[in-house]
Every structure is written in structure tokens, then in C-alpha cells.
Amino acid sequence: SSDTSYDTEYFDHPGTVITVSAGDSGYGVSYPATSPYVVSVGGTSLSTASNSRGWTESVWNDGSNGGTGSGCSAYEPQPSWQASLDLSGCANRIDNDTAADADPNTGVAVYDTSNNDGGWNEVGGTSASSPMLAAMYALGGNAGSNPAADIYGNTGDFYDITSGNDGSCSPAYLCTAETGYDGPTGIGTPDGIAGL
């Protein structure tokens, strides 16, 4: 409960984008991802597909090996942009706002010469999806006074993730992907930088 005292001290910087990882332990919230002053980033699994996009995504969940965090904060009040969604079953801040590929099996390719493997490695986790979003914000260059709130007004610029879960919960949208907003993937994954 004392974590909320850090919100204004460390995260309240209007116009500055602070992306925060949702965690990799499956359903459950973490701080500071629940702070209303940050963009909370969940994780997806990315697969090739024969659709017009060329890809499909689902909630990242490797079972006991990891998966995106999500849920309802016990302490952080619900910000107005989430309250406007008229979600039931959680009167506080919901973790997440958006998501990106976090599955270590479909994740980011990193070239590393300092470990025993050497060369290219594939990495994941929400500690990969969060910096991906930060980079997209940097490319977009449009951060308003509250970047988390701003993306809720641009849902058409995000891919809605509608399959997968990061655990079991009630109400189901806190841990299961569905049409529109859901806890694990927020409003979805960015379709380029237009909505950021």
C-alpha cells in the first residue's frame, strides 16, 4: 500500500513516456505497472498467418515457464481513461494499457558476443515488450501530457488481441483476451506509431 507514495515522486512527469513491464509470472499485478502515471505493457505471442497482416497474436502464457502479468490493483485508484471503459469487477487501476511480443520463442533477436552462445539470440519477457513500446513512442514523437490516457483515444490504431489468457480469474477480462479492452493486452498491440 505504501507504493502509491512513489507515484508522484518518481513517475508523475507530464509529457514524458514511462513504459513499465507487467511482469512474467502470469496473472497478478506488479508495481509500478499499476501506477496511473505509466504506460503498463503486457505481452503477446506472435505467429505467422495467412491473413492480410501476415501475423496473429495471443496472450503470452508459457504456463509455469512464464507469461504476462495482468490484473486489478488493490491500491491504485482507477484513472479516468479506464473508468470511461465502464468495466465491472475492478474499481481500481487495471494492469495493462497495451502489449507487444514478449514470448521468448517469438521474441526479439539480439546479437550478443559476451555470452557462451555468441551471435544471435532470441529473447522475450515483458522486459522486452516494454522497451519495444518505448522505442515506438520515441519514433512517434507525439507524447501528450499523459501518454497512457492518450492511447485510449486511439484504439483504431491498435490490433485487438482476442485469444489466450495468463491464468484464471474473475471477472474473466482481467486475465483473458476478449474483444475490446482486456487485462493481459490492454487495448491491443500498436499498428505502427500512429496511436502513440
C-alpha positions, 0 to 999 in steps of 0.5 A: 500500500505504501507504493502509491507514495512513489507515484508522484515522486518518481513517475508523475512527469507530464509529457514524458513516456514511462513504459513499465513491464507487467511482469512474467509470472502470469496473472497478478499485478506488479508495481509500478505497472499499476501506477496511473502515471505509466504506460503498463505493457503486457505481452503477446505471442506472435505467429505467422498467418495467412491473413492480410497482416501476415501475423496473429497474436495471443496472450503470452502464457508459457504456463509455469515457464512464464507469461504476462502479468495482468490484473486489478490493483488493490491500491491504485485508484482507477484513472479516468481513461479506464473508468470511461471503459465502464468495466465491472469487477475492478474499481481500481487501476487495471494492469495493462494499457497495451502489449507487444511480443514478449514470448521468448520463442517469438521474441526479439533477436539480439546479437550478443558476443559476451555470452557462451552462445555468441551471435544471435539470440532470441529473447522475450519477457515483458522486459522486452515488450516494454522497451519495444513500446518505448522505442515506438513512442520515441519514433512517434514523437507525439507524447501528450501530457499523459501518454497512457490516457492518450492511447485510449483515444486511439484504439483504431490504431491498435490490433485487438488481441482476442485469444489466450489468457495468463491464468484464471480469474474473475471477472474473466477480462482481467486475465483473458483476451476478449474483444475490446479492452482486456487485462493481459493486452490492454487495448491491443498491440500498436499498428505502427506509431500512429496511436502513440 
